[in-house]
Amino acid sequence: MINQEQVYGILRVIIPVICTWLAAKGFSAFSDVGIVADITAAAVAVAAVISSFLNHTDAAKLKAAANTDPQVQIQVPRSLMVSNKGVASLVHDDTTPNVTRLNEGPRG
């Protein structure tokens, strides 16, 4: 099954091509094809940056891994929970019961 990142990758390629083609055929309010291509490329780039920022966090990757196979237990060390509140919230999230805190034992 195709995932969200694959869809975004396809759109990042197809949207500028389609918009430039439409502008070249005269379906644009702009008289200069370059303007349409530049605006489209900029909009797609900004959307890609925002998408990457939101979807490529440690917590998002961990949640995706947890949802891939609910039978696999994912144990998170305390140090990661302290440094990353998003990851820590997954340990206490009822929708990801297979994400648990790693029992690191006594410190010595």
C-alpha positions, 0 to 999 in steps of 0.5 A, a space after each residue: 500500500 502506498 504511504 503518505 511520503 510516497 504520495 507527497 513525493 509524487 505530488 512534488 513532481 507532478 504539480 509543478 509539471 502540470 501547472 507549467 504545462 497548463 500555463 504554457 497552453 494558456 490556461 493561466 491568468 499569468 502571461 509569463 509561464 515562468 511566473 506560474 512555474 516559480 510560484 508553483 515550485 515555491 508553494 510545493 517546496 514550502 509544503 514539503 518543508 512543513 510536511 517534513 517538519 511535522 512528519 519526520 519527528 522522532 515521535 512520528 517515526 516511532 508511532 509509525 513503527 508501532 502501528 506497523 506491527 502491534 505485536 512487536 514491543 518497542 521499548 524506549 530508554 528513559 534518556 530519550 523520554 527525558 529529551 523528547 516529550 513527544 516520544 515520552 507521550 507515546 509511552 503513556 498513549 493508549 493508542 500505542 500500547 506496544 510502546 513501553 519504557 525500557 526497564 534499565 535496571 539499577 544505575 551503578 
